[in-house]
């Protein structure tokens, strides 16, 4: 299993690395290319050349597959021969972001390709080891592009799994609600639990979260960049006020309008949408 392309004659040809003859893993084993992502006309992907494990690769200007290096060239991002296992490749305004493991000493963190074409770890306000310094992984998930801003979930080892973004300075910052200090759910408990249905609707990020008071409710990022709970016609606590969860799920962006299922605690699980005023309303029949 190797990487192929269609040439100018309309024929399928195998993509080679700098040792032609057999693709990227020329020893007869599979290079198993995956996560193919176009960033400004350059194809990035993960592959295994049979020597360095699963690393990040790209097609250079000569049409040859080359391994992407970090600041210490020779063997990709994890030079110990173990896999860096790049995943969740995401194009944000012409910059590739992804998750990878540099070594057993840093765990899995958020990475990007800088202007020099080198892989670099994304730091938070305290540089040195990514979002969660040390051997623990920050557990980056749900990479989502919203108007050129990268949103994702991560655990810094102190605040649980919270919503994060990369700011204009290229630094990872936690997204706060109206009470700043610890994300949406201050303390070590996580506000993001399981699959959170991250959905970009016309430049607004919708997702599910639990602030520790209102259960699992529908949230969004407002125009000020703050996380806010989405209310129905009776404000105060989301769609199912109180500690009970409305448990929104099955998000769908239909022509710029969010549809989803939820329970308001009275009518059972029904179909809902966000109306033009930004409120959640149940979808009625005739």
N, C-alpha and C positions, 0 to 999 in steps of 0.2 A: 504494500500500500504506500504509494508515493504521491508527490504533488505533480500535477500536470497543468498544462495551459494550452490554449488554442493559438497557433501561430498565424502569421499574416496570410498564409495560404489556406487557412481554415482547417489545418490538421492538428491533431492532439500530439503534443511532444512532452516528454518527461522533463521536469525541472531539475537541473543539476546543481550541486554545490561546487566548490572550487576543485573537487576531484571528480571529473566527469566519468560517467559510466555506471549507471545503476541508481541514479537519484541521490537523495540526501543520505540515506543509509545504504551504502553500496555493498554491504557485506551479505546481502540477500535477505536481511530482516527488514521489517516494516519501519519506515520513519513515522508513519501514522500522523500526517499533518492534520491539524484541527484548529478551530477558533479563527478561521480566515477573516481578516478585518482590513478594509481599505482605509488608509489614512493619507489623504492628500495625494492619491495616486500611487502610494506604496503599499504593497501587500505585506501585512504582518501575520504570523501564525505560530503555533507551537509545533515542534517536531523533535524526533529523537534520531540522532545520527549514528547511534550504536556505540558511541564513546562517552558522550557528555550527558546522557539522560535527556529528559524532556526539557527543552529550553526554548527561548523566544528566537524566532527567525524572521527574516524579511527578504524580499527580492530587491537586489540593488539595481543601479542604473544599467548594468550590463545584462540584466535578466537572470543573474545567478543568485541562488539562495545563500545567504550568509547569516551566521549566528550573531545575535545582538549581544554586545558585551556591556558590562557595567564599567566603573572607573578602573578596574583591574582586569585588563584584557587577558583572555586565554581560558576558554571553557564556559563562556556564557555568564549567567547571573550567579549560579551556584557552581563554583569551580571545583568542588570536592568530588565531582563525579555523580553526586546525587542530583535528582531532578529539582529544578526551581519551579517546575510545573506552572508556567504562566497560564492564567485563566481570566475569564470575564473581560476580554479585550474590548475596550470602549474608546471610540473616537470622540474627543471633546475639542471642538474648534481646531482640528488639525494636530492635536497632541494625543498620542496613544497612552491611555491609562490601563493598568491591569494589576492583578494580584500575583505575587510570586514569593518564593522562599529563597533568600540569599544563602542562608546556612542555618544550622541548628541553633545558632546563637541569637538570631534575630527573629525567627519564626516567620509566619506568612504575613506580609505587609502590602501596602499600596505602593505601586511603582508607576513611573511614567518614562517616556523617551524625551530627553531634553533636546535643545536646539542643535546640539552637536551629534545627535543620533545615538547618544549613550543612555543606558538605562540607569535611572536614579530613584532612590527610595523617596517617598513623599513624607515630609516631616510635619508634626504639629508645632505648637508654639515653643515646645522644648525640644530642640533638634538633637538627634543622636539615637537612631534606632527605630525610626518610624513613629507610628501613632502609639504603639505599646512597646517601649524600650525593654530589652531583655529577651529571654528565650520564648516568652509567651507570644502567640499569634494575636494580632488585632482582630482577626476574623472579619475581614472586609467582605461585604456582600452587597448585592442589589445596586451595582453601578448603573446610574441613570443620568442621561444628558438632559438638562432642562435649560434651554436657551443658552447653551455654551457653558453652563456650570455643572460640574460633576457633583452629584449627590450620592451618598452611599451609607451603609450602616457599618458600625465598627465598635469595638470594645477596647477602651484604653487601659483596662485593668483596674479602674477606679469607679467609673460611672455606669458600668454595665453596657449593654448594647444600645447605642443611641444613634440618632441621625447625624451625619456629618456632611460637610461639603468642602471643596477646595476653593479658597477665596482668590481674589484677583492677584494676590502676592504669591500664589502657588502653595499656600500653606493650608493644611487640613485643620478645620475648625468645627467644633461641635455646634449643631443648630439648637438654639434655645427656644423655649416658649416665652410667654409674657413675664414669667418669673425666672430671670437668668440665674444660672449656676447649677450645672449638672445635667443640661439637656432637657428633655421633655419630662423625665421622671428623675428628679434629683436623688442622689444616693447610689448605692451599688446595684440596685434592682434595675432591670432592663425595661425600657419603654417599647423597644422593638422586639416582638416575640414571634418567632416563626416567620412564615411567609407574609409579607406586609403589603403586597400588591402595588408596589411603586408604579405609578402611572402618570405620565406627562400629558396634561390636557390643556392645549393652547398656551403652554408656557407656565402652567401651574402644576406643581407636584402634589398629587394626592397619595395618601398611604394610610395604613392603620397603625395605631399606637395605643399604649396604655400608660396614662400618666400617674397611675397608682390611686386615683380617686374615682375616675369615671368608667373604668373598665376599658375594653377594647372598642375604640370608636374611630370614626373617620376624621383624619387630619389633613391639613394642607399647609403649604408655605405661602404666606401672604405677600403683598407687594413690598413690605418692609423687610422681607427675608426671615420673618419670625414664624415659628410653627403655631398654628391655631387649630382648635377643635372645630369641626363643621357642625353647625346647629341645624335643627329643623325649625318648624314654626314656633316652637316653644323653647326659647333659648335657656341654656343653663345645663350643661352636662352632655351635650351631643344628642344623638338620635334616641338613645335609651337613657334618660337622665338617671343619675345615681350610680351605684357601683356595678350594676348589671351591664353586661356588654351588649351593644347592638351587633357586634361581630360582622362588620361589612366584609364582603368578599366578591369574587367574580367581577372585577372592575372591567369596564369596556368603554373606550373612547369612541363615541358615535358622533361624527361631524362636530367635534369640539365640545361635546357634552358628556359628562361622566354618568354612566349607568352602573348600578351595582345592586347586590342583594343585601338586606339588613333586616333586623328585627327591632322595632321600637318598644318592645315589651308589652304591647297590647294586641297587635295585629299579626303576630307571628312573622316568619321570614317572607318578605315581599320584595318586589322590584322597586328601586328608588332611583332618583336622578338628582343632579344639582341643577337648580333652575337659574334663570338669568340674574337673579338677585344674589346668587351664591349660597342659597339655602338648600338643604336636603328636603326633597318632597317625595312622597310615595306616588308611584305611577298608578293611576286609576284605570279601570275599564270603562265601558259605556255607562 
